[in-house]
Amino acid sequence: MNSSFVMILVCILIVGVTFWQNSPASSSELESLVSRVNQSSSEEVKSKLVLFLKEIPNPSRQELSAFEAEVDQILVIDLSRKTTGDNTLVAKEPEISEPPKKQTFIERLVIWFFSLFIGTYAIWSLYRVFRRKKEDQL
């Protein structure tokens, strides 16, 4: 019973986190970001915020989180420029890696069968638990 219960909880947790990350960001989260940007003196950050909100007027939490990370990086570099007086400081460009290869039919089939196996095992485990409880009651 413990393994099936844990498996169900893990599945619920994964689905919940996925839905939460892809849900629209709340107005308080957007207000927080806008107030942080308005408090900064960086025109670069302000223009990026305008472009971001024009492109994605209702961002998901995941998109907002990625943009906040970009804003933080720009603000840190701007602060470093002001502190050191060196206006040549720039952010390190992320290394461009090869795009991920597309999954082949066999890989997708293996993933599908594995998922089917996990689901079948979870349902079978639940069935056994309920059957045992019913037999214990009789």
MARSEKE-764533 format. One record per atom (N, C-alpha, C, CB): residue number from 1; x, y, z; atom name. Coordinates in steps of 0.001 Angstrom, whole numbers. Last residue first. Glycine has a CB too. Layout:
N
domar | u | v | w | selo
NUM | X | Y | Z | CA
...
! end
This chain:
138
domar | u | v | w | selo
138 | -15109 | -8849 | 5110 | N
138 | -16019 | -10004 | 5058 | CA
138 | -15639 | -10989 | 6078 | C
138 | -16024 | -10657 | 3698 | CB
137 | -13025 | -7110 | 5458 | N
137 | -14324 | -6720 | 6006 | CA
137 | -15291 | -7904 | 6052 | C
137 | -14928 | -5585 | 5176 | CB
136 | -11005 | -8299 | 4041 | N
136 | -10875 | -8181 | 5490 | CA
136 | -12198 | -7826 | 6155 | C
136 | -9832 | -7137 | 5836 | CB
135 | -11907 | -7935 | 1440 | N
135 | -11838 | -9297 | 1973 | CA
135 | -11714 | -9273 | 3500 | C
135 | -10648 | -10062 | 1351 | CB
134 | -11615 | -5178 | 1254 | N
134 | -12950 | -5754 | 1141 | CA
134 | -12964 | -7176 | 1707 | C
134 | -13417 | -5754 | -330 | CB
133 | -8868 | -4921 | 1475 | N
133 | -9738 | -4280 | 2478 | CA
133 | -11139 | -4880 | 2446 | C
133 | -9813 | -2756 | 2236 | CB
132 | -8064 | -6311 | -835 | N
132 | -7698 | -6808 | 497 | CA
132 | -8585 | -6209 | 1587 | C
132 | -6230 | -6492 | 793 | CB
131 | -9102 | -4586 | -2788 | N
131 | -9597 | -5961 | -2708 | CA
131 | -9280 | -6570 | -1345 | C
131 | -8987 | -6821 | -3829 | CB
130 | -7612 | -2281 | -2345 | N
130 | -9053 | -2242 | -2110 | CA
130 | -9641 | -3649 | -1998 | C
130 | -9748 | -1473 | -3231 | CB
129 | -5067 | -3297 | -3026 | N
129 | -5314 | -2718 | -1708 | CA
129 | -6805 | -2728 | -1407 | C
129 | -4757 | -1281 | -1627 | CB
128 | -5418 | -4071 | -5710 | N
128 | -5064 | -5059 | -4685 | CA
128 | -5365 | -4552 | -3287 | C
128 | -3591 | -5426 | -4790 | CB
127 | -5961 | -1577 | -6877 | N
127 | -6970 | -2627 | -6924 | CA
127 | -6692 | -3675 | -5844 | C
127 | -7004 | -3285 | -8321 | CB
126 | -3496 | -293 | -6512 | N
126 | -4694 | 215 | -5846 | CA
126 | -5793 | -842 | -5791 | C
126 | -5208 | 1464 | -6560 | CB
125 | -1945 | -1900 | -8213 | N
125 | -1643 | -1819 | -6775 | CA
125 | -2841 | -1296 | -5993 | C
125 | -423 | -913 | -6531 | CB
124 | -3134 | -1345 | -10676 | N
124 | -3165 | -2711 | -10158 | CA
124 | -2908 | -2728 | -8656 | C
124 | -2129 | -3583 | -10881 | CB
123 | -2497 | 1369 | -10902 | N
123 | -3909 | 958 | -10845 | CA
123 | -4027 | -446 | -10258 | C
123 | -4554 | 1004 | -12257 | CB
122 | 310 | 1182 | -11008 | N
122 | -344 | 1978 | -9965 | CA
122 | -1802 | 1554 | -9807 | C
122 | -258 | 3484 | -10296 | CB
121 | 703 | -403 | -13287 | N
121 | 1166 | -874 | -11983 | CA
121 | 468 | -130 | -10855 | C
121 | 2683 | -709 | -11862 | CB
120 | -329 | 1280 | -15252 | N
120 | -957 | -20 | -15010 | CA
120 | -553 | -556 | -13643 | C
120 | -572 | -1026 | -16114 | CB
119 | 1494 | 3421 | -15068 | N
119 | 70 | 3628 | -14816 | CA
119 | -642 | 2335 | -14497 | C
119 | -584 | 4285 | -16004 | CB
118 | 3876 | 2098 | -15792 | N
118 | 3770 | 2757 | -14485 | CA
118 | 2290 | 2956 | -14126 | C
118 | 4523 | 4129 | -14494 | CB
117 | 3201 | 1252 | -18418 | N
117 | 3553 | 282 | -17388 | CA
117 | 3382 | 882 | -15995 | C
117 | 4993 | -205 | -17582 | CB
116 | 2834 | 3703 | -19695 | N
116 | 1718 | 2765 | -19615 | CA
116 | 1976 | 1734 | -18520 | C
116 | 1496 | 2065 | -20973 | CB
115 | 5441 | 4677 | -19529 | N
115 | 4350 | 5389 | -18863 | CA
115 | 3136 | 4484 | -18694 | C
115 | 3966 | 6646 | -19655 | CB
114 | 6696 | 2750 | -21142 | N
114 | 7102 | 2906 | -19756 | CA
114 | 6007 | 3614 | -18960 | C
114 | 8424 | 3683 | -19666 | CB
113 | 5410 | 3232 | -23594 | N
113 | 5240 | 1940 | -22925 | CA
113 | 5635 | 2017 | -21448 | C
113 | 6071 | 864 | -23633 | CB
112 | 6332 | 5866 | -24065 | N
112 | 4902 | 5590 | -23966 | CA
112 | 4660 | 4274 | -23228 | C
112 | 4262 | 5544 | -25367 | CB
111 | 9101 | 5461 | -24250 | N
111 | 8559 | 6338 | -23209 | CA
111 | 7080 | 6063 | -22994 | C
111 | 8775 | 7815 | -23576 | CB
110 | 9138 | 3799 | -26516 | N
110 | 9649 | 3304 | -25243 | CA
110 | 9099 | 4144 | -24090 | C
110 | 11192 | 3319 | -25236 | CB
109 | 8106 | 5566 | -28425 | N
109 | 7383 | 4334 | -28128 | CA
109 | 7832 | 3760 | -26783 | C
109 | 7594 | 3300 | -29252 | CB
108 | 10086 | 7520 | -28528 | N
108 | 8747 | 7888 | -28072 | CA
108 | 7938 | 6657 | -27689 | C
108 | 8015 | 8680 | -29154 | CB
107 | 12173 | 5908 | -29537 | N
107 | 12299 | 6547 | -28231 | CA
107 | 10934 | 6946 | -27680 | C
107 | 13207 | 7772 | -28325 | CB
106 | 11088 | 5193 | -32049 | N
106 | 11388 | 4156 | -31059 | CA
106 | 11494 | 4759 | -29662 | C
106 | 12694 | 3424 | -31422 | CB
105 | 10943 | 7653 | -33366 | N
105 | 9721 | 6905 | -33092 | CA
105 | 9958 | 5873 | -32001 | C
105 | 9208 | 6224 | -34364 | CB
104 | 13183 | 9992 | -31793 | N
104 | 12788 | 9070 | -32842 | CA
104 | 11525 | 8340 | -32418 | C
104 | 13922 | 8070 | -33157 | CB
103 | 13103 | 13370 | -30905 | N
103 | 13024 | 11979 | -30496 | CA
103 | 12574 | 11129 | -31688 | C
103 | 12053 | 11812 | -29294 | CB
102 | 15450 | 15682 | -32176 | N
102 | 14075 | 15222 | -32053 | CA
102 | 14088 | 13746 | -31684 | C
102 | 13279 | 15461 | -33368 | CB
101 | 18053 | 17125 | -30213 | N
101 | 17595 | 16325 | -31342 | CA
101 | 16168 | 15875 | -31098 | C
101 | 18515 | 15111 | -31570 | CB
100 | 18344 | 20514 | -29239 | N
100 | 18109 | 19112 | -28900 | CA
100 | 17570 | 18347 | -30093 | C
100 | 17140 | 19000 | -27727 | CB
99 | 20882 | 22472 | -30823 | N
99 | 19476 | 22262 | -30478 | CA
99 | 19240 | 20786 | -30167 | C
99 | 18548 | 22734 | -31631 | CB
98 | 23984 | 22964 | -29158 | N
98 | 23246 | 22419 | -30285 | CA
98 | 21790 | 22246 | -29887 | C
98 | 23855 | 21075 | -30752 | CB
97 | 24313 | 26013 | -27328 | N
97 | 24531 | 24591 | -27540 | CA
97 | 23707 | 24142 | -28743 | C
97 | 24157 | 23772 | -26269 | CB
96 | 25917 | 28868 | -26748 | N
96 | 24835 | 28331 | -27569 | CA
96 | 25159 | 26873 | -27850 | C
96 | 24654 | 29147 | -28904 | CB
95 | 26539 | 30190 | -23595 | N
95 | 27036 | 29375 | -24696 | CA
95 | 25863 | 28771 | -25445 | C
95 | 27986 | 28269 | -24184 | CB
94 | 25580 | 33511 | -22854 | N
94 | 25438 | 32063 | -22641 | CA
94 | 25924 | 31301 | -23870 | C
94 | 23962 | 31694 | -22327 | CB
93 | 27876 | 36102 | -22312 | N
93 | 26891 | 35508 | -23219 | CA
93 | 26785 | 34010 | -22943 | C
93 | 27276 | 35767 | -24706 | CB
92 | 28121 | 38024 | -19490 | N
92 | 28706 | 36897 | -20207 | CA
92 | 27595 | 36264 | -21053 | C
92 | 29348 | 35846 | -19212 | CB
91 | 27485 | 41489 | -19783 | N
91 | 27114 | 40161 | -19292 | CA
91 | 27789 | 39100 | -20140 | C
91 | 25576 | 39970 | -19305 | CB
90 | 30114 | 43930 | -19439 | N
90 | 28957 | 43352 | -20130 | CA
90 | 28690 | 41968 | -19546 | C
90 | 29198 | 43270 | -21680 | CB
89 | 31790 | 46942 | -18792 | N
89 | 31334 | 45644 | -18283 | CA
89 | 30092 | 45184 | -19033 | C
89 | 31044 | 45723 | -16770 | CB
88 | 32482 | 49440 | -19503 | N
88 | 32685 | 48406 | -20519 | CA
88 | 32230 | 47026 | -20050 | C
88 | 34146 | 48351 | -20911 | CB
87 | 32368 | 51335 | -17561 | N
87 | 31173 | 51185 | -18406 | CA
87 | 31329 | 50123 | -19479 | C
87 | 30840 | 52497 | -19059 | CB
86 | 33419 | 51364 | -14453 | N
86 | 33836 | 50766 | -15721 | CA
86 | 32588 | 50495 | -16562 | C
86 | 34656 | 49446 | -15487 | CB
85 | 32733 | 52062 | -11948 | N
85 | 32999 | 53156 | -12877 | CA
85 | 33444 | 52668 | -14242 | C
85 | 34045 | 54071 | -12307 | CB
84 | 32003 | 50253 | -10021 | N
84 | 33400 | 50259 | -10462 | CA
84 | 33739 | 51444 | -11348 | C
84 | 33709 | 48987 | -11196 | CB
83 | 29287 | 50965 | -9634 | N
83 | 30201 | 50797 | -8502 | CA
83 | 31650 | 50922 | -8929 | C
83 | 29977 | 49450 | -7837 | CB
82 | 28151 | 51021 | -12182 | N
82 | 28124 | 52227 | -11352 | CA
82 | 29156 | 52146 | -10226 | C
82 | 26721 | 52440 | -10767 | CB
81 | 28601 | 48379 | -13011 | N
81 | 29152 | 49499 | -13790 | CA
81 | 29214 | 50766 | -12941 | C
81 | 28302 | 49750 | -15060 | CB
80 | 27134 | 46998 | -11091 | N
80 | 28589 | 46805 | -11171 | CA
80 | 29251 | 47939 | -11946 | C
80 | 28919 | 45456 | -11834 | CB
79 | 24551 | 47819 | -11761 | N
79 | 25107 | 48185 | -10456 | CA
79 | 26630 | 48042 | -10447 | C
79 | 24490 | 47314 | -9348 | CB
78 | 24387 | 46584 | -14265 | N
78 | 24269 | 48036 | -14166 | CA
78 | 24846 | 48542 | -12841 | C
78 | 22797 | 48462 | -14304 | CB
77 | 24569 | 43917 | -13484 | N
77 | 25621 | 44487 | -14342 | CA
77 | 25588 | 46008 | -14279 | C
77 | 25455 | 44011 | -15808 | CB
76 | 22206 | 43724 | -11998 | N
76 | 23501 | 43464 | -11358 | CA
76 | 24631 | 44070 | -12179 | C
76 | 23727 | 41947 | -11179 | CB
75 | 20283 | 44235 | -13964 | N
75 | 20423 | 45147 | -12830 | CA
75 | 21755 | 44957 | -12109 | C
75 | 19273 | 44946 | -11851 | CB
74 | 20621 | 42022 | -15639 | N
74 | 20880 | 43362 | -16166 | CA
74 | 21092 | 44352 | -15025 | C
74 | 19718 | 43824 | -17067 | CB
73 | 19869 | 39960 | -13896 | N
73 | 21213 | 39975 | -14480 | CA
73 | 21557 | 41372 | -14989 | C
73 | 21319 | 38946 | -15629 | CB
72 | 17205 | 40636 | -13373 | N
72 | 18187 | 40608 | -12283 | CA
72 | 19616 | 40686 | -12826 | C
72 | 18012 | 39333 | -11438 | CB
71 | 16116 | 40254 | -15922 | N
71 | 16127 | 41592 | -15318 | CA
71 | 17160 | 41662 | -14206 | C
71 | 14732 | 41959 | -14772 | CB
70 | 16409 | 37465 | -16138 | N
70 | 17092 | 38341 | -17094 | CA
70 | 17193 | 39768 | -16544 | C
70 | 16351 | 38342 | -18452 | CB
69 | 14729 | 36666 | -14079 | N
69 | 16148 | 36295 | -14026 | CA
69 | 16967 | 37183 | -14969 | C
69 | 16335 | 34798 | -14396 | CB
68 | 12303 | 37624 | -15046 | N
68 | 12856 | 38191 | -13818 | CA
68 | 14342 | 37865 | -13674 | C
68 | 12087 | 37673 | -12603 | CB
67 | 11955 | 35906 | -17234 | N
67 | 12194 | 37331 | -17477 | CA
67 | 12783 | 37997 | -16238 | C
67 | 10889 | 38036 | -17888 | CB
66 | 11514 | 33504 | -15886 | N
66 | 12657 | 33613 | -16793 | CA
66 | 12988 | 35077 | -17064 | C
66 | 12370 | 32878 | -18116 | CB
65 | 9158 | 34169 | -14527 | N
65 | 10357 | 33804 | -13771 | CA
65 | 11604 | 33939 | -14640 | C
65 | 10238 | 32368 | -13232 | CB
64 | 7396 | 34537 | -16651 | N
64 | 7711 | 35663 | -15773 | CA
64 | 8985 | 35392 | -14976 | C
64 | 6540 | 35944 | -14820 | CB
63 | 7276 | 31942 | -17659 | N
63 | 7801 | 33018 | -18502 | CA
63 | 8212 | 34221 | -17652 | C
63 | 6754 | 33441 | -19550 | CB
62 | 6133 | 30663 | -15404 | N
62 | 7429 | 30223 | -15905 | CA
62 | 8065 | 31317 | -16769 | C
62 | 7281 | 28915 | -16712 | CB
61 | 3655 | 31874 | -15155 | N
61 | 4633 | 32015 | -14067 | CA
61 | 6036 | 31647 | -14537 | C
61 | 4235 | 31139 | -12870 | CB
60 | 2877 | 33493 | -18306 | N
60 | 2736 | 32418 | -17315 | CA
60 | 3791 | 32634 | -16235 | C
60 | 2886 | 30994 | -17980 | CB
59 | 1729 | 36824 | -19138 | N
59 | 2729 | 35755 | -19081 | CA
59 | 2377 | 34686 | -18052 | C
59 | 4094 | 36336 | -18764 | CB
58 | 11 | 38577 | -21003 | N
58 | -419 | 37782 | -19851 | CA
58 | 530 | 36590 | -19706 | C
58 | -1910 | 37302 | -20013 | CB
57 | 1397 | 39820 | -23111 | N
57 | 646 | 40637 | -22158 | CA
57 | 193 | 39880 | -20908 | C
57 | -552 | 41215 | -22840 | CB
56 | 4174 | 39547 | -24616 | N
56 | 3408 | 38584 | -23819 | CA
56 | 2613 | 39374 | -22772 | C
56 | 4357 | 37510 | -23134 | CB
55 | 4958 | 41858 | -26023 | N
55 | 5031 | 40543 | -26654 | CA
55 | 4138 | 39531 | -25943 | C
55 | 6472 | 40044 | -26670 | CB
54 | 4603 | 43865 | -24168 | N
54 | 3940 | 43972 | -25474 | CA
54 | 3876 | 42608 | -26151 | C
54 | 4678 | 44984 | -26381 | CB
53 | 6196 | 42963 | -22085 | N
53 | 4750 | 43042 | -21857 | CA
53 | 3972 | 43255 | -23154 | C
53 | 4437 | 44168 | -20883 | CB
52 | 8724 | 43118 | -23347 | N
52 | 8229 | 41841 | -22810 | CA
52 | 6713 | 41871 | -22648 | C
52 | 8898 | 41527 | -21457 | CB
51 | 8953 | 45851 | -23911 | N
51 | 8930 | 44877 | -25005 | CA
51 | 8355 | 43534 | -24549 | C
51 | 10343 | 44677 | -25565 | CB
50 | 8966 | 46840 | -21270 | N
50 | 7928 | 47266 | -22216 | CA
50 | 7813 | 46266 | -23361 | C
50 | 8237 | 48679 | -22767 | CB
49 | 11280 | 45594 | -20308 | N
49 | 9981 | 45317 | -19693 | CA
49 | 8847 | 45697 | -20629 | C
49 | 9841 | 46069 | -18366 | CB
48 | 13229 | 46769 | -21905 | N
48 | 12997 | 45323 | -22011 | CA
48 | 11653 | 44936 | -21409 | C
48 | 14123 | 44546 | -21318 | CB
47 | 13093 | 49391 | -20980 | N
47 | 12704 | 49116 | -22372 | CA
47 | 12448 | 47618 | -22572 | C
47 | 13803 | 49608 | -23354 | CB
46 | 14009 | 48994 | -18358 | N
46 | 12666 | 49543 | -18602 | CA
46 | 12203 | 49252 | -20021 | C
46 | 12649 | 51057 | -18348 | CB
45 | 16589 | 48092 | -18788 | N
45 | 15621 | 47212 | -18127 | CA
45 | 14202 | 47692 | -18404 | C
45 | 15882 | 47155 | -16603 | CB
44 | 17720 | 50372 | -19976 | N
44 | 17720 | 49089 | -20696 | CA
44 | 16668 | 48146 | -20111 | C
44 | 19122 | 48429 | -20636 | CB
43 | 17692 | 52288 | -18073 | N
43 | 16746 | 52435 | -19189 | CA
43 | 16649 | 51138 | -19994 | C
43 | 17175 | 53599 | -20111 | CB
42 | 17994 | 52002 | -14690 | N
42 | 18452 | 51434 | -15958 | CA
42 | 17363 | 51559 | -17029 | C
42 | 18853 | 49954 | -15771 | CB
41 | 17313 | 52662 | -12197 | N
41 | 17599 | 53787 | -13089 | CA
41 | 18021 | 53300 | -14474 | C
41 | 18694 | 54680 | -12488 | CB
40 | 14531 | 51081 | -10531 | N
40 | 15897 | 51082 | -11060 | CA
40 | 16071 | 52270 | -11996 | C
40 | 16214 | 49749 | -11801 | CB
39 | 11881 | 51323 | -10037 | N
39 | 12797 | 51851 | -9028 | CA
39 | 14233 | 51894 | -9532 | C
39 | 12721 | 51016 | -7764 | CB
38 | 10743 | 49975 | -12179 | N
38 | 10581 | 51428 | -12098 | CA
38 | 11516 | 52054 | -11073 | C
38 | 9144 | 51774 | -11755 | CB
37 | 11385 | 47342 | -11484 | N
37 | 11976 | 47930 | -12691 | CA
37 | 11879 | 49451 | -12631 | C
37 | 11276 | 47394 | -13966 | CB
36 | 9840 | 47009 | -9192 | N
36 | 11304 | 46832 | -9132 | CA
36 | 11984 | 47498 | -10307 | C
36 | 11671 | 45345 | -9102 | CB
35 | 7285 | 47404 | -10268 | N
35 | 7795 | 48357 | -9279 | CA
35 | 9311 | 48241 | -9133 | C
35 | 7116 | 48131 | -7919 | CB
34 | 7141 | 45176 | -11984 | N
34 | 7073 | 46529 | -12546 | CA
34 | 7613 | 47549 | -11549 | C
34 | 5620 | 46884 | -12938 | CB
33 | 7249 | 43058 | -10119 | N
33 | 8286 | 43205 | -11133 | CA
33 | 8304 | 44626 | -11685 | C
33 | 8074 | 42197 | -12268 | CB
32 | 4900 | 43564 | -8659 | N
32 | 6195 | 43510 | -7986 | CA
32 | 7330 | 43722 | -8983 | C
32 | 6368 | 42168 | -7261 | CB
31 | 2961 | 43300 | -10629 | N
31 | 3154 | 44596 | -9978 | CA
31 | 4502 | 44660 | -9284 | C
31 | 2035 | 44863 | -8971 | CB
30 | 3205 | 40548 | -11172 | N
30 | 3541 | 41523 | -12211 | CA
30 | 3786 | 42906 | -11607 | C
30 | 2417 | 41595 | -13259 | CB
29 | 2342 | 39543 | -8703 | N
29 | 3681 | 39202 | -9197 | CA
29 | 4126 | 40194 | -10274 | C
29 | 3701 | 37760 | -9758 | CB
28 | -244 | 40555 | -8610 | N
28 | 726 | 40999 | -7601 | CA
28 | 2160 | 40675 | -8033 | C
28 | 424 | 40339 | -6238 | CB
27 | -1509 | 39201 | -10665 | N
27 | -1276 | 40641 | -10824 | CA
27 | -265 | 41147 | -9799 | C
27 | -2597 | 41419 | -10688 | CB
26 | 89 | 36052 | -11409 | N
26 | -887 | 36890 | -10724 | CA
26 | -529 | 38364 | -10907 | C
26 | -958 | 36530 | -9222 | CB
25 | 517 | 34332 | -14510 | N
25 | 1087 | 34996 | -13335 | CA
25 | 36 | 35906 | -12715 | C
25 | 2362 | 35808 | -13711 | CB
24 | -1316 | 31431 | -15509 | N
24 | -965 | 32847 | -15672 | CA
24 | -429 | 33433 | -14370 | C
24 | -2184 | 33651 | -16146 | CB
23 | 345 | 28224 | -15306 | N
23 | -804 | 29092 | -15056 | CA
23 | -372 | 30548 | -15207 | C
23 | -1401 | 28837 | -13638 | CB
22 | 2548 | 26652 | -15492 | N
22 | 1963 | 27117 | -16746 | CA
22 | 737 | 27983 | -16545 | C
22 | 1607 | 25949 | -17602 | CB
21 | 3135 | 26049 | -12838 | N
21 | 4134 | 26755 | -13643 | CA
21 | 3528 | 27342 | -14919 | C
21 | 5279 | 25811 | -14002 | CB
20 | 791 | 24639 | -12128 | N
20 | 1117 | 25888 | -11456 | CA
20 | 2110 | 26697 | -12292 | C
20 | 1690 | 25613 | -10054 | CB
19 | 896 | 22348 | -13743 | N
19 | -200 | 23301 | -13912 | CA
19 | 134 | 24649 | -13281 | C
19 | -1487 | 22744 | -13305 | CB
18 | 3263 | 21239 | -12660 | N
18 | 3175 | 21573 | -14084 | CA
18 | 2068 | 22583 | -14328 | C
18 | 2932 | 20311 | -14925 | CB
17 | 2517 | 20811 | -10013 | N
17 | 3617 | 21734 | -10310 | CA
17 | 3571 | 22168 | -11770 | C
17 | 4977 | 21080 | -9991 | CB
16 | 449 | 18880 | -10424 | N
16 | 193 | 20163 | -9776 | CA
16 | 1260 | 21195 | -10085 | C
16 | 92 | 19975 | -8288 | CB
15 | 1832 | 16736 | -11572 | N
15 | 766 | 17401 | -12335 | CA
15 | 482 | 18779 | -11749 | C
15 | -525 | 16543 | -12340 | CB
14 | 3537 | 16131 | -9419 | N
14 | 4079 | 16493 | -10731 | CA
14 | 3048 | 17240 | -11553 | C
14 | 4546 | 15247 | -11484 | CB
13 | 1671 | 15473 | -7382 | N
13 | 2623 | 16559 | -7214 | CA
13 | 3169 | 17041 | -8553 | C
13 | 3764 | 16118 | -6316 | CB
12 | 439 | 13234 | -8464 | N
12 | -361 | 14428 | -8185 | CA
12 | 544 | 15645 | -8041 | C
12 | -1209 | 14233 | -6908 | CB
11 | 2664 | 11508 | -8530 | N
11 | 1974 | 11871 | -9771 | CA
11 | 1149 | 13141 | -9579 | C
11 | 1070 | 10717 | -10243 | CB
10 | 3194 | 11314 | -5781 | N
10 | 4207 | 11865 | -6681 | CA
10 | 3559 | 12309 | -7990 | C
10 | 5320 | 10824 | -6955 | CB
9 | 833 | 10081 | -4874 | N
9 | 1191 | 11414 | -4394 | CA
9 | 2220 | 12077 | -5306 | C
9 | 1734 | 11332 | -2967 | CB
8 | 1050 | 7631 | -6206 | N
8 | -78 | 8514 | -6504 | CA
8 | 239 | 9936 | -6052 | C
8 | -1370 | 8006 | -5819 | CB
7 | 3343 | 6634 | -4976 | N
7 | 3328 | 6844 | -6415 | CA
7 | 2206 | 7800 | -6806 | C
7 | 3173 | 5510 | -7150 | CB
6 | 2487 | 6380 | -2335 | N
6 | 3576 | 7310 | -2654 | CA
6 | 3574 | 7628 | -4142 | C
6 | 4942 | 6723 | -2234 | CB
5 | 567 | 4378 | -2702 | N
5 | 174 | 5672 | -2156 | CA
5 | 1225 | 6726 | -2489 | C
5 | -32 | 5579 | -633 | CB
4 | 2137 | 2264 | -3606 | N
4 | 1111 | 2819 | -4485 | CA
4 | 668 | 4196 | -4006 | C
4 | -93 | 1877 | -4564 | CB
3 | 3796 | 1867 | -1365 | N
3 | 4386 | 2215 | -2658 | CA
3 | 3341 | 2817 | -3593 | C
3 | 5022 | 977 | -3305 | CB
2 | 1962 | 1230 | 697 | N
2 | 2804 | 2410 | 784 | CA
2 | 3358 | 2828 | -563 | C
2 | 3932 | 2165 | 1739 | CB
1 | 817 | -1188 | 0 | N
1 | 0 | 0 | 0 | CA
1 | 865 | 1257 | 0 | C
1 | -932 | -5 | 1197 | CB
! end
